[in-house]
Amino acid sequence: MENLYVTKVLKIGNSLGVVIPKEILVGIHMQRGDYVVFSGLGLGRFTARHLTDIEIKELKFYTEETQHLENHD
């Protein structure tokens, strides 16, 4: 049976955020500074996972390439 955790949405500056319980972070090997991707599933549900090193490199390349292309239009 899965463990369920309840937390509130908090105001963090001009944004909103949630605190991820330590037990979940340990179980998914996530730590401070990791990149997280969210997927909306509709009906008030979403998933979250941390990005792999390869995904981070691809994202950084895509972002840099996009900025480069935008600056030369």
C-alpha positions in Angstrom: 0.0 0.0 0.0 1.3 3.5 -0.9 1.9 6.1 1.8 -0.2 9.3 1.3 1.0 12.7 2.5 -1.0 15.9 2.7 0.5 19.3 2.4 -0.8 22.8 1.7 0.1 25.1 -1.2 2.3 27.9 0.1 3.0 31.3 -1.1 6.7 31.7 -1.9 7.4 35.2 -3.1 5.2 35.8 -6.1 4.8 32.1 -6.7 3.2 29.1 -5.1 4.8 25.9 -4.0 4.5 22.8 -1.9 6.9 21.1 0.5 7.8 17.6 -0.6 8.1 15.3 2.5 11.6 14.0 3.2 10.4 10.4 3.0 9.4 10.9 -0.6 12.6 12.7 -1.5 14.7 9.9 -0.1 12.6 7.3 -1.8 13.0 8.9 -5.3 16.6 10.0 -4.7 15.8 13.7 -5.1 17.7 16.5 -3.4 17.9 20.3 -3.2 18.8 21.8 -6.5 17.5 18.9 -8.7 15.3 19.9 -11.7 11.7 18.8 -11.5 9.2 18.4 -14.4 5.4 18.5 -13.8 2.8 16.9 -16.0 -0.9 17.9 -15.7 -3.2 15.0 -15.9 -6.5 16.9 -15.6 -9.2 16.4 -13.0 -7.0 18.1 -10.4 -4.1 15.7 -10.7 -0.5 16.0 -11.8 2.7 14.0 -11.6 6.2 15.2 -10.8 9.6 13.7 -11.3 13.2 14.8 -11.4 15.0 15.2 -14.7 17.9 12.9 -15.6 21.3 14.3 -16.4 20.7 13.6 -20.1 17.4 15.5 -20.0 19.0 18.5 -18.3 21.7 18.7 -20.9 19.1 18.4 -23.7 17.0 21.1 -22.1 19.9 23.5 -21.6 21.0 22.9 -25.3 17.5 23.5 -26.5 17.2 26.7 -24.4 20.5 28.0 -25.6 19.8 27.2 -29.2 16.4 28.8 -29.0 17.9 32.0 -27.5 20.5 32.0 -30.2 17.9 31.7 -33.0 15.7 34.4 -31.4 18.6 36.8 -31.3 19.3 36.5 -35.0 15.7 37.0 -36.4 
